[in-house]
Amino acid sequence: MIVLGIIASLLVILVAVYFLILVRPPQKTKPQKELLCDYAHRGLHNGKDAPENSLAAFEAACQKGYGIELDVQLSRDGKVMVFHDYTLVRMTGCDKKLAELDAEELTALTLGDSDQKIPTFEEVLALVDGRVPLLVELKGENFDTSLCAKVAELLRGYKGDYCMESFNPLLIGNMKKEFPDAFCGLLYTNVCRDKKKNSALNIALTAMALNVVARPDFIAFNKADRDSFAVKVTTKLYKAPKFVWTVNTQEELETAHQNGELPIFENIF
């Protein structure tokens, strides 16, 4: 009986730690109303003359008045580039990782069958120039947070509205140190399902148990995980603002709006 009591007490403590410390968002940073809008996923791209994460796709989103979601990562020489994949082959045909090339080499590559190049984050900021809000995804699969200081340096001189997100809790936690008042969120998906592996890290990410590191202001979840336990805890119990990705149809867009979710959309014009 004593052993069972100890086990029960430990379970209660673990549950309390999870709910009150590990998964709990801070509920401190309030977003500017301009940030609570629909975001064009990687710009308003059409797969032809305006491919994803291109200046043409970003200009199209600006002209339509949509917020822009985009991805940033570092080149070999430490320049902030706007590109989604870690490898270049899908969008450029170059069978290398983005981090293996310098910015000059990267900006010489064309995106898809278009004449558009891989832009630098600095170029994108100059193009958008505050016309629409930005949702900046910080890319990173390891413990390297050097991207954060580079992005922060560029954003300090930017006058427009922006918020940031990442799958990597370390990157969000680091950006919160750079910008304590910035609106930063955690990108969420069921990692165990997606990677088909139940490692300790994947389980922790799927349970949002590393929110204690990120302290996200909002949750941007995979639409397939709208009803997951971790999403419900953070968005219903703790009332964290909700973004949803990737919305592909008008029906899904309407559902997101009805649910009070901010859609990150594509293929809807």
N, C-alpha and C positions, 0 to 999 in steps of 0.2 A: 504493500500500500504506500509506503514511504517513497519507493522508487517511482511508482505511478504518479504520485503527487509532484515529485521533482520534475518528471517529464512533462506533466501538464503545465506546470509553472513556466518551464522553459519555452514551451510552445506558445503560451500567452505572451511571454516577453518577445519572442521572435515575431509574432503577428503585430504586436505594438510597434516594434522597431520598424517593420516593413511599412505600416500605414503612416506612422507619425514622423519617421525620419527618412527612410530610403526612397520611397516613391513620391512623397509629398512635394508638390510644386511650391515655390516660395510665396506666390500671390502678392508680390510687391510692385512689380513694374506694370503700369497701366499703359496700354497702347494708345498712340495717337489715332484718332478716328479714321484718318486717311489710310492707315495700314489695314483696316478691316474691310477688305475688298476682294474681288476675284483676281486671281493671278494666272497669267498665261505661262504655262509650263515650258521653260526654256525659250521664252518669247513666243510671239504669235507666228509659229513656223508652219510652212506648207510643204516641206520636203523637197522643194524645187529651188526657186531663186531665193527663198528665205528659209534656209535650213535651221535646225535647232541651235540655240546659243550663238546666233550670228547677229551682226549689227542690223541686218535687214529685218530679222525677226523681232528684234527689240524696237526698231523704228515702227514696225507695223503695230506692235502693242501700244506704243505711245500714241500713235494716231487714232487708235480705237479707244484710248483711255483706260486700258487694262493695266493692272499691276504686273510686274515682271518677276518671275521666278528664274533664277540662274544659278550656275554652279561655278565655284572657283577652286583652283588648286595651283600649286607652285611648279614652275618650270625648273630645269636643272640649275639655272643661274638665279633662281629666287624671285622671278617675276610672277605676279598674280595673273593667271590665265583663266579665261572663261570657257570651260569645257566640262562635259559630264563624265565620260568614261575615263578610267585610269589608263586604258590603252587607246591608241589612236586609230586602229584599223577600221572599226565600223564606220566612222565618219570621214576618214581621210585616206584610207588604204595603206597607211604607213604602219608597218608591223612593229611598233615600238610603244613603250609607255610614254605618256606625256612628260613625266619627271625625268626621262632620259635625254630630253632635248632642251636646248636653250630657247629663249623667247624668240630670237631672230629666226631660228629654224622652224619653230612652231607657226609663226605668223606667215611663213612662206607656203604653208600647206593650205589647200582648198577644202572646203566642207562639202561633201557629197559631189554632185555634178554641177554645183554652182560656182560662181566666181568669188564667193564669200570666204574670208579667211578666219582663222581662230583669233578672236579679239583678246586684247588684254583687258583686265578689269578697269584700268584707267581709261581706256578708250570707251568702254560702255558707260562709265560714269559721266564722261564728257558728252556722250550722245544723249543720254536720258536727261541729264541736267535738271533733275527735280520734277520733270513733267508728270511722272507716275511713280508710285511707291515701288521699292525693290524688296524682294525676298531672296536673300543671298544664302545659298547652301554651301557650307564649308565642307570640302571633301577631305577625307583622311581615314585610313584603316588601321593606324597604329598609334603609338604614344607621341609622335612628333607633332608639336603644336606651333611650329614656326610659321605656319600659314597665318595664324591669328594676328601677330604683330604686323605683318605685311598688309593684311586687309585693313586693320585698324588705322595704319598710317594713311592709307588712301581715303578711308571714310571720314577721317578727321577734317579733311578739307572739302567734304561734300556737303552741299546745302539741302539736298532733297531728303525725302522720307525713306527709311529703310528698316528692315528687321532681318534677323539672321536665324538659321536653323542648321542642324547637322544630325546625322545618325550617331556621331561620335560624341559621347558625353564630355570627354576631355576638351574638345574644341569649344563647345558651348560654355563650359565652366571657365575656360581661359578667356573667351570673349567677354564674359560677364565681369572679369577682372579689368579688362581693357576699357569696357563701356558699362559701368554699373547700372546705368539707367536705360540701356538699350533693351528692346523687346526681342528676346531670344527664345527659340523653341527647340524641342526635341522631335526629330523625325522618327516615326515609329512604324515598325512592321514586326510580325512574328518571325524573329530571326531563326528560331529552331526549325520552323516549317520551311522557310525560304532556303536555308542552307543545308537542310536535311541532316542536321547534326545537333545533338543535345549536349553540347559542351557546357561547362560551368559558365563561361562568358556569354554564350548564346542564351542560356536560361536566364541569366541576370538581365540581359538586354531585353528579352521578351517580357520579363516581369517588371521592367522599368525600375529595377532595384538600384540602378546607377544614377537615378535622378538626384541622388544626394551629391553627386559630383557636378552634374549639369545645372541643377536648380532651374529647370525650364519655365519660362513664363507661359508658353502655350505648347500644345501637342499637335503635331502634324502627322496624322495617321493614314496608313494604307486603307483605302475604302473597304478592303476585305476584312479589316480588323476593327471596324466600327463598334462592334459589340464585344470586343475582347475585354477580359477582366481588368487589365491594366489601364486601358483607355477609359473604361467606365469609372474606375477609381479616381483618375486624375481629372476627367472632364465633368463628371456628374457629382461625385462626392466633394472634390476640391474646386470645381467650377473653372478649371483652366480653359481658356479660349481654344477653339477647335479649328484646325485646318484639315482638309482631306485631299488626298491625291490617289491616283490621277483620274480626274473626272473626264470622261470621254464622250458623253452623250448629253443631249438637252434634258433628258429625263433624270440622269444622274445629277446634273446641275441643279435642277429644281428640287430634288431630294436633299441635296446639301443645303440649299437655302432654307428649306423647310425645317431642317434639323439645327439651324443656327450655326452651320459650318461654313468656313471660308474655303471655297474650292480652288484647287490648283488644277487647271484644266488644259486640255489640248484637243485638237480636231473639232473644235466648235467655233464657227465663224459667224 
